[in-house]
Amino acid sequence: MLHKVRRFEKLIFSFGVLIGVVLACLLVNSENETAMQTSCEIQSNADTSYSRWLAMQNIKKYPVDYEESSYGNTKRYNTVSEAAFLYNAVHVYCVVFVTKRRNALAVKNTWGNRCNEITFIGLSNISDISVITFKPKSSWQYLCDTMRYIWQHNKGPLHWVIFLPDDVFVIPENLRYYVAALDYNEPHYLGHDVTFWGKVYNVGEAGYVLSKGALLALQYRFNTSESCLKSGKYWKNEDFYLGKYLAEMGITPEDTKDNSGCNRFHRYNLNYVMGPHSNKGNSPTRRITNQINPGCYSKHIITFNGIEPDKLYLYEYLLYRVKVLQHGGTLGNQPPAMLKSEDEVWREFVREEGLGYLEDISPKRYFELWQRKIPSPEMLNDLLRQQSQNEFNNDASGPES
């Protein structure tokens, strides 16, 4: 009897602790509206799952000095980068809904190159870009027919498909990192979740990701264009319909926040995410979003709004072109090794021009001649001969008495 009572007391105590933690989380979240969100929920195990998945691939991961691999002895690094390995192991299909030609071109020339496969979908043809066009009667039919097209016409292995508008910047490497440990044959529905009319779904402005398993479920549900047409009649709410129909099949948005409680998928631009902004509240016609706090953005961010096409090029440059060296730059700032001295370079030129007897001309005098803008090599040769003759005459006359 005493044993049972103690077990009951322990159960009551544990339950009380759990309730206390939940209340504490609610209190923290309600009082820290302007500070970075404090994560009191169960921590995401994405990083742990990825490490476990990487080990299962018999891959050893270790850091490489970036400057040494870029400018040093590259033979020491007979390896493949993590991004390159994930590119081959995790297939990401990008579907971009085109509204402006400049946006689509910016996507094609920047992050679109890092998709395993990319398709541009539009309501009309656009020059310079191959666009698959549809003539839908609703935005849901537009999306539904697009998903059916992707399922039927993909050229490579179909693992993960991300759908998004043409003004969003995507970091495919971070998406691969996040989904690598997930089974794409299972139904997964990823993005930035919001609530509208009591339904939770992933908002289209941030882009959303469907696994092969989720797409397969949709193919069974909507196996003809007519079924797509009959299941939605409004515009600008295809993301809502997608969430609604997936929920009916038991597929709901997954929590994609990182360990700090910050979103990986963003419907806003970085200026909004990183800086202070006013909270105007939610009217009955506004979608109630799982709002982020200023400064709360994941270090493994996947999507964010690009604002304008030129910003997409800027982000591409900052993320992939600028080389940031942890310990400062030394090797990359060294002048390249010269196989020939500067004097030997111009003397060889003189010999190649058949003026070998001028090799003893001083480098200064040659440079002065070279600085003159000579319209043709023949005129340079004439000047060199003239200079040589003058020096010969001076030597022959001897020093003045």
C-alpha positions as CSV (number, residue, x, y, z in Angstrom):
1,M,0.0,0.0,0.0
2,L,2.8,2.4,0.9
3,H,4.5,1.5,-2.4
4,K,1.4,2.4,-4.4
5,V,0.9,5.7,-2.5
6,R,4.5,6.8,-3.2
7,R,4.1,5.9,-6.9
8,F,0.9,8.0,-6.9
9,E,2.7,10.9,-5.2
10,K,5.5,10.7,-7.7
11,L,3.0,10.8,-10.6
12,I,1.2,13.8,-9.1
13,F,4.6,15.6,-8.6
14,S,5.7,14.9,-12.2
15,F,2.4,16.1,-13.6
16,G,2.7,19.2,-11.5
17,V,6.1,19.9,-12.8
18,L,4.9,19.5,-16.4
19,I,2.0,21.9,-15.9
20,G,4.4,24.4,-14.3
21,V,6.8,24.2,-17.3
22,V,3.9,24.8,-19.7
23,L,2.6,27.8,-17.8
24,A,6.1,29.2,-17.6
25,C,6.4,28.9,-21.3
26,L,3.1,30.7,-21.9
27,L,4.2,33.4,-19.5
28,V,7.6,33.9,-21.2
29,N,6.0,34.0,-24.6
30,S,3.4,36.5,-23.6
31,E,5.9,38.9,-21.8
32,N,8.7,38.8,-24.4
33,E,6.9,40.2,-27.4
34,T,9.8,42.5,-28.4
35,A,12.7,40.2,-27.5
36,M,14.0,37.2,-29.4
37,Q,11.6,34.3,-28.8
38,T,12.6,32.1,-25.9
39,S,12.2,28.4,-26.8
40,C,10.5,26.6,-23.9
41,E,9.1,23.8,-26.2
42,I,10.8,20.5,-26.9
43,Q,14.0,21.3,-28.8
44,S,14.1,20.3,-32.5
45,N,16.3,17.3,-33.2
46,A,17.0,18.3,-36.8
47,D,20.7,18.7,-36.3
48,T,21.0,15.5,-34.4
49,S,19.0,13.6,-37.0
50,Y,21.1,15.0,-39.8
51,S,24.4,14.0,-38.0
52,R,22.9,10.5,-37.6
53,W,21.9,10.4,-41.3
54,L,25.3,11.5,-42.4
55,A,26.9,8.8,-40.4
56,M,24.7,6.2,-42.0
57,Q,26.0,7.4,-45.4
58,N,29.5,6.4,-44.3
59,I,30.6,10.0,-44.7
60,K,33.1,11.6,-42.4
61,K,32.6,15.3,-41.9
62,Y,35.4,17.6,-40.8
63,P,36.2,21.3,-41.2
64,V,38.5,22.5,-43.9
65,D,40.4,25.7,-43.9
66,Y,38.6,27.8,-46.5
67,E,41.6,29.9,-47.4
68,E,43.9,26.9,-47.7
69,S,41.4,25.0,-49.9
70,S,40.9,28.1,-52.1
71,Y,44.4,29.4,-52.5
72,G,46.7,26.7,-51.0
73,N,47.8,23.3,-52.0
74,T,44.5,21.9,-53.3
75,K,45.9,18.4,-53.6
76,R,45.6,18.1,-49.8
77,Y,41.8,18.3,-50.0
78,N,40.9,15.3,-52.2
79,T,37.3,15.6,-50.8
80,V,33.9,16.9,-51.7
81,S,32.2,19.8,-50.1
82,E,29.1,19.2,-47.9
83,A,27.0,21.3,-50.3
84,A,28.1,19.2,-53.3
85,F,27.5,16.0,-51.5
86,L,23.9,17.0,-50.5
87,Y,23.2,18.3,-54.1
88,N,23.7,14.7,-55.3
89,A,22.1,12.9,-52.4
90,V,19.0,15.1,-51.8
91,H,17.1,16.1,-55.0
92,V,15.3,19.5,-54.8
93,Y,12.9,20.4,-57.5
94,C,12.0,24.1,-57.6
95,V,8.7,25.4,-59.0
96,V,8.6,29.1,-59.6
97,F,5.3,30.9,-60.4
98,V,6.2,33.8,-62.7
99,T,4.5,37.2,-62.6
100,K,7.4,39.4,-63.8
101,R,10.0,38.8,-66.4
102,R,12.7,40.6,-64.4
103,N,12.0,38.5,-61.3
104,A,12.1,35.2,-63.2
105,L,15.4,36.2,-64.9
106,A,16.9,37.1,-61.5
107,V,15.8,33.7,-60.1
108,K,17.2,31.9,-63.1
109,N,20.6,33.6,-62.8
110,T,21.0,33.3,-59.0
111,W,19.6,30.7,-56.6
112,G,17.8,28.8,-59.4
113,N,21.1,27.4,-60.5
114,R,21.4,25.4,-57.3
115,C,18.1,23.5,-57.7
116,N,18.5,20.0,-59.1
117,E,15.7,20.8,-61.4
118,I,13.7,24.0,-61.9
119,T,10.4,24.8,-63.8
120,F,8.9,28.2,-64.4
121,I,5.1,28.2,-64.4
122,G,3.1,31.2,-65.8
123,L,-0.2,32.4,-67.2
124,S,1.6,33.6,-70.4
125,N,4.9,33.2,-72.3
126,I,7.9,35.3,-71.3
127,S,10.8,36.0,-73.4
128,D,14.3,34.7,-72.4
129,I,12.7,32.0,-70.2
130,S,11.0,28.7,-70.9
131,V,7.7,28.9,-69.1
132,I,5.0,26.2,-68.8
133,T,1.7,28.1,-69.3
134,F,-1.7,27.2,-67.9
135,K,-5.1,28.8,-68.4
136,P,-6.8,28.1,-65.1
137,K,-10.1,29.4,-63.8
138,S,-8.9,29.6,-60.2
139,S,-5.6,29.8,-58.3
140,W,-6.3,26.4,-56.8
141,Q,-6.7,24.8,-60.3
142,Y,-3.5,26.6,-61.2
143,L,-1.5,25.0,-58.4
144,C,-3.3,21.6,-58.7
145,D,-2.6,21.3,-62.5
146,T,1.0,22.4,-61.8
147,M,1.5,19.6,-59.2
148,R,0.0,17.1,-61.7
149,Y,2.4,18.4,-64.4
150,I,5.5,18.1,-62.1
151,W,4.5,14.5,-61.2
152,Q,4.2,13.5,-64.8
153,H,7.1,15.4,-66.4
154,N,9.9,15.4,-63.9
155,K,13.2,14.3,-65.4
156,G,15.2,13.1,-62.4
157,P,14.4,11.5,-59.1
158,L,11.6,13.2,-57.3
159,H,12.4,13.7,-53.7
160,W,11.3,17.2,-52.6
161,V,9.5,20.0,-54.4
162,I,9.4,23.6,-53.3
163,F,6.7,25.9,-54.7
164,L,7.1,29.6,-54.5
165,P,6.5,33.0,-56.2
166,D,9.3,34.7,-58.2
167,D,10.1,37.3,-55.6
168,V,11.5,34.9,-53.0
169,F,15.1,34.1,-52.4
170,V,15.9,30.4,-51.6
171,I,19.0,28.8,-50.1
172,P,18.6,25.3,-51.5
173,E,21.7,24.1,-49.5
174,N,19.8,24.8,-46.2
175,L,16.7,23.1,-47.5
176,R,18.7,19.9,-48.3
177,Y,20.4,20.1,-44.9
178,Y,16.9,20.2,-43.2
179,V,15.2,17.4,-45.2
180,A,18.2,15.1,-45.6
181,A,17.2,12.9,-42.6
182,L,13.5,12.8,-43.5
183,D,12.0,10.1,-45.6
184,Y,10.7,11.7,-48.8
185,N,8.5,8.7,-49.5
186,E,6.5,9.7,-46.4
187,P,4.1,12.7,-46.6
188,H,5.8,15.9,-45.4
189,Y,4.4,19.4,-45.7
190,L,6.9,22.1,-44.8
191,G,6.8,25.9,-44.7
192,H,5.6,28.9,-42.6
193,D,2.3,27.9,-41.0
194,V,-0.6,30.4,-40.6
195,T,-4.2,30.1,-39.6
196,F,-7.2,31.2,-41.7
197,W,-10.9,30.3,-41.2
198,G,-9.8,27.9,-38.5
199,K,-7.5,26.0,-40.9
200,V,-3.7,25.7,-40.4
201,Y,-1.6,25.7,-43.6
202,N,1.7,26.9,-45.0
203,V,1.5,30.4,-46.5
204,G,2.5,30.7,-50.2
205,E,4.5,33.9,-49.8
206,A,7.2,32.0,-47.9
207,G,7.2,29.0,-50.2
208,Y,6.2,25.5,-49.2
209,V,7.8,22.1,-49.6
210,L,6.1,18.8,-50.4
211,S,7.7,15.5,-50.3
212,K,7.2,12.8,-52.9
213,G,4.8,11.1,-50.5
214,A,2.6,14.2,-50.1
215,L,2.6,14.7,-53.9
216,L,1.6,11.1,-54.4
217,A,-1.4,11.5,-52.0
218,L,-2.5,14.5,-54.0
219,Q,-2.2,12.6,-57.3
220,Y,-4.7,10.0,-56.0
221,R,-7.0,12.8,-54.8
222,F,-6.8,14.9,-58.0
223,N,-6.1,12.6,-60.9
224,T,-7.6,14.9,-63.6
225,S,-7.6,18.6,-64.4
226,E,-11.4,18.5,-64.1
227,S,-11.1,17.4,-60.5
228,C,-8.8,20.3,-59.9
229,L,-11.3,22.7,-61.4
230,K,-14.2,21.5,-59.4
231,S,-12.4,21.7,-56.0
232,G,-11.7,25.4,-55.9
233,K,-13.2,28.5,-57.5
234,Y,-11.4,31.5,-55.9
235,W,-8.1,33.3,-56.6
236,K,-5.2,34.1,-54.3
237,N,-6.0,31.3,-51.8
238,E,-4.4,28.2,-53.4
239,D,-2.2,27.8,-50.4
240,F,-5.2,27.6,-48.1
241,Y,-6.9,25.0,-50.3
242,L,-3.7,23.0,-50.4
243,G,-3.5,22.9,-46.6
244,K,-7.2,22.1,-46.4
245,Y,-7.1,19.1,-48.7
246,L,-3.8,17.8,-47.2
247,A,-5.4,18.0,-43.7
248,E,-8.3,15.9,-44.9
249,M,-5.8,13.3,-45.8
250,G,-4.1,13.6,-42.4
251,I,-1.1,15.7,-43.6
252,T,-0.6,18.8,-41.6
253,P,2.2,21.5,-41.5
254,E,5.2,20.4,-39.5
255,D,7.1,22.7,-37.1
256,T,10.1,23.9,-39.1
257,K,11.5,26.3,-36.5
258,D,15.1,25.8,-35.4
259,N,16.3,25.1,-31.9
260,S,16.0,28.8,-31.0
261,G,12.3,28.9,-32.0
262,C,13.1,31.0,-35.2
263,N,11.5,30.3,-38.5
264,R,13.4,28.8,-41.4
265,F,10.7,29.9,-43.9
266,H,9.9,33.6,-44.1
267,R,7.2,35.4,-46.0
268,Y,8.9,38.8,-45.2
269,N,12.1,40.4,-46.4
270,L,15.2,40.5,-44.2
271,N,14.7,44.1,-43.4
272,Y,11.4,43.2,-41.7
273,V,12.7,40.0,-40.1
274,M,15.9,41.6,-38.6
275,G,14.5,45.1,-37.7
276,P,11.8,46.4,-35.4
277,H,8.3,46.6,-36.8
278,S,4.9,47.5,-35.6
279,N,2.3,44.9,-34.8
280,K,-1.0,46.2,-36.3
281,G,-2.9,43.2,-35.1
282,N,-5.2,40.9,-37.1
283,S,-8.5,42.0,-38.5
284,P,-11.1,39.4,-39.3
285,T,-10.0,39.5,-43.0
286,R,-6.3,39.1,-42.2
287,R,-4.6,35.8,-42.0
288,I,-3.4,35.1,-38.5
289,T,0.3,34.3,-38.8
290,N,2.6,32.4,-36.5
291,Q,4.3,35.8,-36.0
292,I,8.1,36.1,-35.6
293,N,9.8,38.5,-33.3
294,P,12.4,41.1,-34.6
295,G,15.8,39.6,-34.8
296,C,14.5,36.0,-34.8
297,Y,15.8,34.4,-37.9
298,S,17.4,31.0,-38.2
299,K,21.0,30.6,-39.1
300,H,19.8,27.9,-41.4
301,I,17.2,30.1,-43.1
302,I,15.6,28.6,-46.2
303,T,13.4,31.3,-47.8
304,F,12.8,35.0,-47.5
305,N,11.3,37.7,-49.7
306,G,13.8,39.2,-52.1
307,I,11.9,42.6,-52.5
308,E,13.3,43.5,-55.9
309,P,15.3,41.6,-58.6
310,D,18.5,43.5,-58.0
311,K,18.4,42.4,-54.3
312,L,18.4,38.7,-55.5
313,Y,21.7,39.4,-57.3
314,L,23.0,41.2,-54.2
315,Y,22.1,38.2,-51.9
316,E,23.7,35.8,-54.4
317,Y,26.9,37.9,-54.4
318,L,27.1,38.1,-50.6
319,L,26.3,34.4,-50.0
320,Y,28.3,32.7,-52.7
321,R,30.9,35.1,-54.0
322,V,32.3,37.0,-51.0
323,K,35.0,35.0,-49.3
324,V,35.1,35.5,-45.5
325,L,38.2,34.1,-44.0
326,Q,38.0,33.2,-40.3
327,H,41.6,34.0,-39.4
328,G,42.2,36.8,-41.9
329,G,43.6,36.5,-45.4
330,T,47.3,35.7,-46.1
331,L,47.6,33.2,-49.0
332,G,45.0,34.9,-51.1
333,N,46.7,38.3,-50.7
334,Q,50.1,37.0,-52.0
335,P,51.1,37.9,-55.5
336,P,51.2,34.9,-57.8
337,A,54.6,33.3,-58.4
338,M,56.3,34.7,-61.4
339,L,58.0,32.2,-63.7
340,K,59.9,35.0,-65.4
341,S,61.3,38.2,-64.0
342,E,59.8,41.5,-65.3
343,D,63.0,42.2,-67.2
344,E,62.8,38.8,-68.9
345,V,59.3,39.4,-70.0
346,W,60.0,42.5,-72.1
347,R,63.4,41.2,-73.3
348,E,61.7,38.1,-74.6
349,F,59.2,40.3,-76.4
350,V,62.1,42.2,-78.0
351,R,63.7,38.9,-79.2
352,E,60.4,37.7,-80.6
353,E,60.1,40.9,-82.6
354,G,63.5,40.1,-84.2
355,L,65.2,42.9,-82.3
356,G,67.5,40.8,-80.2
357,Y,70.4,43.3,-80.5
358,L,68.3,45.7,-78.4
359,E,68.3,43.4,-75.3
360,D,70.8,45.7,-73.6
361,I,68.4,48.7,-73.6
362,S,67.6,49.8,-70.1
363,P,64.2,48.8,-68.7
364,K,63.4,52.5,-68.0
365,R,64.0,53.5,-71.6
366,Y,61.9,50.5,-72.8
367,F,59.1,51.4,-70.4
368,E,59.1,55.0,-71.6
369,L,58.7,53.8,-75.2
370,W,56.0,51.4,-74.3
371,Q,54.0,54.1,-72.4
372,R,53.6,55.9,-75.6
373,K,50.4,54.9,-77.3
374,I,51.8,53.2,-80.4
375,P,49.1,52.5,-83.0
376,S,51.0,49.6,-84.5
377,P,54.0,47.2,-83.6
378,E,55.8,48.5,-86.7
379,M,56.0,52.0,-85.2
380,L,57.3,50.6,-81.9
381,N,60.0,48.7,-83.8
382,D,61.0,51.9,-85.6
383,L,61.3,53.8,-82.3
384,L,63.4,51.0,-80.8
385,R,65.7,51.0,-83.8
386,Q,66.0,54.8,-83.6
387,Q,66.8,54.6,-79.9
388,S,69.4,51.9,-80.5
389,Q,71.0,54.0,-83.3
390,N,71.2,57.1,-81.0
391,E,72.8,55.1,-78.2
392,F,75.3,53.6,-80.7
393,N,76.2,57.0,-82.0
394,N,76.7,58.4,-78.5
395,D,79.0,55.5,-77.7
396,A,81.0,55.9,-80.9
397,S,81.6,59.6,-80.4
398,G,83.1,58.9,-76.9
399,P,83.0,61.3,-73.9
400,E,83.2,65.0,-74.5
401,S,86.6,66.5,-73.9
